[in-house]
Amino acid sequence: MKFEFRPLREADLPLLLEWLNRPHLRDTWGPERTLHEVREKYLPRIAGEDAAQPYIAALDGEPVGYIQSYRAWAVSGWYPDDPGPGVWGIDQFLADGDRLGMGLGTAMVSQFVDGLLEDPTVTEVRLDPHPDNRRAIRCYEKAGFVRAGEIVTPDGPALLMRIVR
């Protein structure tokens, strides 16, 4: 399976809202939201005014998920160390809860990370699932991430996972 990643557009925000309000995502991506809240959060990302770069992940032309990369060194208070300029973070989800556990997440993350690592200035890619999110952790391990220890983020406890070039 080959994923395509296209930049998130303003026209995608109603779809993103619908996805974010699905039960399987509210557990990890927060409480139910309004379109106004989604616009407020994601329009600066779309405009390039935020550390995060948002994408829609598509499979055979069908949007199936969301993924974003961000400059880890530009996000203060998130990591206990001082990530250098080559360190990027990612966050992602599959939109359809019925498609979890089928290898789609692993493929999506692997292909996206491969694309990030094509840039020779990228030295490390990080993500930080909740320590109890075993499904996500297993997905990320299958994609090549290794556990680097538990940390506390503004969202609470997390397991820092990394791929280092």
C-alpha positions in Angstrom: 0.0 0.0 0.0 1.3 3.4 -0.9 0.2 6.5 1.0 0.0 10.0 -0.5 0.4 13.0 1.8 -1.0 16.3 0.7 -1.0 19.5 2.6 -4.1 20.1 4.7 -6.3 22.8 3.1 -9.0 25.1 4.6 -11.6 23.1 2.6 -10.5 20.0 4.6 -11.4 21.4 8.0 -15.1 20.1 8.1 -13.7 16.6 7.3 -11.0 17.0 10.0 -13.7 18.1 12.5 -15.8 15.1 11.7 -12.8 12.8 12.2 -11.7 14.5 15.4 -15.1 14.0 16.9 -15.2 10.3 16.3 -15.2 8.2 19.6 -11.9 6.4 18.9 -10.1 9.8 18.5 -11.6 11.7 21.4 -9.7 9.5 23.8 -6.3 10.7 22.6 -7.0 13.9 20.6 -9.2 15.6 23.1 -12.9 16.4 23.7 -15.5 17.1 21.0 -14.8 20.2 19.1 -16.6 22.8 17.0 -15.6 24.0 13.5 -14.6 27.3 15.0 -12.2 25.6 17.3 -10.7 23.5 14.5 -10.3 26.6 12.3 -8.6 28.5 15.1 -6.1 25.7 15.7 -5.4 24.5 12.1 -5.6 27.6 10.0 -2.3 29.0 11.3 -0.7 25.6 10.5 -2.2 25.7 7.0 -0.8 29.3 6.6 2.7 28.2 7.7 2.5 30.3 10.9 2.9 27.4 13.3 5.7 24.9 14.0 3.4 22.1 12.7 3.0 21.2 9.1 -0.4 19.4 8.6 -1.2 16.7 6.0 -4.1 14.5 4.9 -3.0 10.9 4.3 -4.7 9.2 1.4 -4.7 5.7 0.3 -5.8 5.0 -3.3 -7.0 8.6 -3.5 -9.3 8.2 -0.4 -8.5 10.4 2.7 -7.9 8.0 5.5 -6.0 9.9 8.1 -4.2 13.0 9.4 -0.5 13.4 10.0 1.7 16.4 10.9 5.3 17.0 11.4 6.7 19.8 13.6 10.0 21.3 14.4 10.7 19.8 17.9 13.2 22.6 18.7 10.5 25.2 18.1 8.0 23.8 20.6 9.0 25.0 24.1 8.2 23.0 27.2 7.4 19.8 25.4 10.6 17.8 25.7 12.9 17.7 28.8 16.0 18.0 26.6 16.8 20.7 24.1 16.2 19.2 20.7 18.5 20.4 18.1 17.5 21.9 14.7 17.5 18.5 13.0 14.9 17.0 15.4 11.3 16.7 14.1 8.2 15.4 15.8 5.1 13.8 14.3 1.5 13.2 15.4 -1.1 11.2 13.4 -4.3 9.2 13.4 -6.3 7.0 11.2 -9.8 8.3 10.7 -11.7 5.1 10.7 -11.7 3.1 14.0 -12.7 0.0 12.2 -9.5 0.0 10.2 -7.2 0.0 13.3 -5.1 -3.1 13.8 -4.7 -3.8 10.0 -1.2 -2.4 9.5 -2.4 0.9 8.0 -1.0 3.0 10.8 2.4 1.4 10.6 2.5 1.8 6.8 1.4 5.4 7.1 3.9 6.4 9.8 6.8 4.4 8.1 6.2 6.1 4.7 5.9 9.6 6.2 9.0 9.2 8.3 10.9 7.9 5.2 9.9 11.1 3.5 11.1 13.2 6.4 14.4 11.4 6.4 15.0 12.1 2.8 16.0 15.6 4.0 19.6 15.2 5.1 19.2 18.0 7.7 16.7 15.8 9.6 18.6 13.8 12.3 15.8 12.4 14.4 12.1 11.9 14.4 10.1 11.8 17.6 6.7 10.9 18.8 5.1 10.7 22.2 2.2 8.4 22.8 0.5 8.1 26.2 2.3 5.2 28.0 -1.0 3.3 28.2 -1.6 3.5 24.5 -0.3 0.0 23.7 -1.8 -0.2 20.2 0.0 3.1 19.2 3.3 2.1 20.8 3.3 -1.3 19.0 2.5 0.5 15.7 5.4 2.9 16.2 7.8 0.1 17.2 6.9 -1.8 14.0 7.6 1.4 12.1 11.1 1.5 13.6 10.8 3.8 16.6 12.5 2.9 19.8 11.5 3.7 23.4 13.6 6.5 24.9 11.9 6.8 28.3 8.9 8.3 29.9 8.5 12.1 29.9 5.9 14.6 31.1 4.5 16.8 28.4 1.9 19.6 28.6 -0.6 16.9 27.7 0.5 14.7 30.6 2.7 11.6 30.8 4.1 10.3 27.5 6.5 7.7 26.2 9.2 9.4 24.1 10.0 7.3 21.1 12.6 8.1 18.5 14.2 7.2 15.2 17.7 8.5 15.0 19.5 8.7 11.7 
